[in-house]
């Protein structure tokens, strides 16, 4: 697997307050967790399905208002309405799923997907490409949220099909200078959340490669940060 920044990161609990001022020589980086929400209803868990099948006869048996025979009649009548439309549901498994095409948004339709980029970023060892989230060093932007928006916009072109969740970051980590990488300065990375809106394709730019991955797949790229990411990402 390609290199990541995980060996350089030390995560801290999210701060209650936020100040955009940094210590002397310490940079602040705005990073974006860009997610696509599920587009189909997840399959019902077999245990939940078995429970409903088990509980339905009990509910009808103890109900004084409707009998099992009446319930069956209602179900038959509902199937006779003119409003019924014959259709074939779209497959839940797409070609991208079959080919394990992680560069496509048209995969894992019942789960959340997250955008990762492969390229150079602030703090990368020797300036070599690494896997990372869309991010940018905080500079002259009015707010840190504006910096995060600029970071995402530089990658996907515009923000017309995005929605930023809140104005404040929802997590952060501190990257410390280490003896193994003395040239990498200490800095703080603040995470903002943004979501895909009304599209299934973006023109990803300014990187060598990109992937759309589930939470479980994302951990493959950042194994040393599994504990931090499990707390940060709720799926």
N, C-alpha and C positions, 0 to 999 in steps of 0.2 A: 504493500500500500504506500502511496505517496506520503511525503512528510507532512506533519501537522505542527501546530504551535503548542500542542498539549503538554509537551515536556517542559515548556517555559512558563506555564500558567499556574497560579495559585489562587483558587477561588475564595471569595469571602461572601458572607450573607449580604443580601441587598440592603443598601443604606436607607434609613428612614427619610433623610433629607438629601438634597443634591446641591452641591456648589460647583460651578464650572471653573473655579480657580484651581490651579494645580501647583504643586510644590515646584521649586526652582528646577528647571531641566526635566520635569515630568510632564508627559503629554497625556491628553484625554482623547480617547477614540470612541466614536459613536458607531455601534454595530447594530445591524437589523436582522431580526429573526423573521424572515419572509415566509409565510405559510399559506398553503392552499388547503382550505377546509374540505372535508369529505363531500363528494358530489352525489353519492348514492347512500341509501340507508344501509348501515352495516348489517350483516347477516345476524339473525337472532341466535343467541347462544343456545346450544342444545338443551342445557339445563333449564333455561327460562322457557323454552318451547314445551318441554316435558311437563313443567309446572302448570302451564296454562291448560294443557290437555288434561291434566289430572284434576285441576280445580274447577273446570267448567261444569262437569256433571254434578259436583258437590254444590256449586252455586245454584244451579237450576233445581236441584233436589230440595234445597231448604228455602227457596224463594216462594212466598205465597202468591206472587203476582203473575208468574209465568211458569208454565210447565215445559218439560223437555219437548213434548210434541208440538206445543205452540212455538217454541224456539226454532225447531226444524222447519215449521211452516213459514215462519218469518224469513228464514234464510232462503227458502225456495222462492218466495215472492220477490225478494230483493234481486234475485238473479233474472227476473223477467222484465225488468224495466227497460224502456226505450233508450234510457241514458247510457246503457251498457255499450262500450266501444271495444271491438275486437282489435287487439294490438299484440305485437311481439316485443317484449321488453328487450332493451339493448343488453348485450352481454356484459357481465360484471368483469370478466377477464378480457383485457384488451391485448392488441398486438404488442404494445410496449411491455405489458406484463409478461407475455410469452417469451419475448426476446430480452427481458431484463434491461430494457432501455431506460436507464436512469436519467437521461437527458430530456425525457419527455414528461410533460405534465399529465398526459393521458394514461396514467397508471395508478395502481393502488387507490381506486376510486372511493373505497369505503374508509380510507384513512387520511390523516393529514400528511402533507408533504412539505418539506423545508428546502429552501434553496441554499446550496453551497457552491462556492467558487474556488477554482484552482488557479492561483496566480500569485504575484508578488503583493505584499501588503505590509503595513507598518509593523516593525518588530520581527519580520521574518529573518531567520539566520542567513547571513551572507547575502541577503537580498534574493534568495532562491524562492521559487514558487511553493506555496503551501495551500492546503485546504482551509478555507475561512468563510465567514459570513460576509455579506456586503458591509463595508465599513469605511470610515474616513476619519482622519485626524481633525479634531475640533479646532477651528481657526477663527475666522471673522464672522461666522454665522451669528444671527441674533440670538438663537437658542440652540441647545444641544439637539432638540427634536429637528430643527431645521437642518442641522448637520447630518442627522440620520436620513432625512428625506433626500438630501443631496447625494449621499452615498448610494442609496437605492436607485435614484434617478439616473446616475451615471452608468449604472449597470443595465437597466431595462429601457432607457430612453425617455420615458415620461411616467408620471404617476396617475394617469387617468384611470387605470384599472387596478388601483391599490387603495387600501384603507388602513391608516395608522391608528392603532388602538391606544388611545390616551396620549397625553403630552409628556409624561414622565417615563424614564426607563423603568423596567420591571426587574432588572437584575444587573449585577456588575461583577467583574473580577479584577484582581490586581496582578499584573505581570511584573515580577521582580527580576532584577539583574542577577545573574548567577555566575559562578566561577567557570562553568562549562561554556557559557556564552557571554563573556564580559562586554562585548560590543553592542549587545542588545540593551537599550535603556529601559528603565522601569516606566510603566505607564498603566493607566486605568482604562478598562474597556466597559462601556455602558451599553446595555442591550435595550433596543426598542422593538416592539412587535408591529408587524404590518401584515395585511392579508390580501390575497389575490381576489379581485372582484371582476366577474363577468368576462372572463377570457380563459382560454386553455393553451395559450402560447405567448411567449415573450421572445423578443430578439435580444438575447443575452450578449453583452459585449464587455470589452475591457478585461478579459480573463482568458487563460489558456483553455479552460474547460469548465463545465458546470454540471451539477446533478440536482435532481429533485428526489429527496429521500425521505423515508418514513423515520420516525423517532428511533426505532430499533436499528435501522440502517445508518442513521447519523452517528450512532455510538461507535460504529466500525471505523469512522474517520477520526474520532476523538476518544479513544478507549480510556485514556488516563483522566479524562474529565467526565466520566460516566456519572459519578455521584452528583456533580454540579449540574449537568445537563438534565438528569432525571428530576431534579428539583425545579429547574428553570422551565422545562417544557412539560406542559400538561396535555396529554393526548388521550 
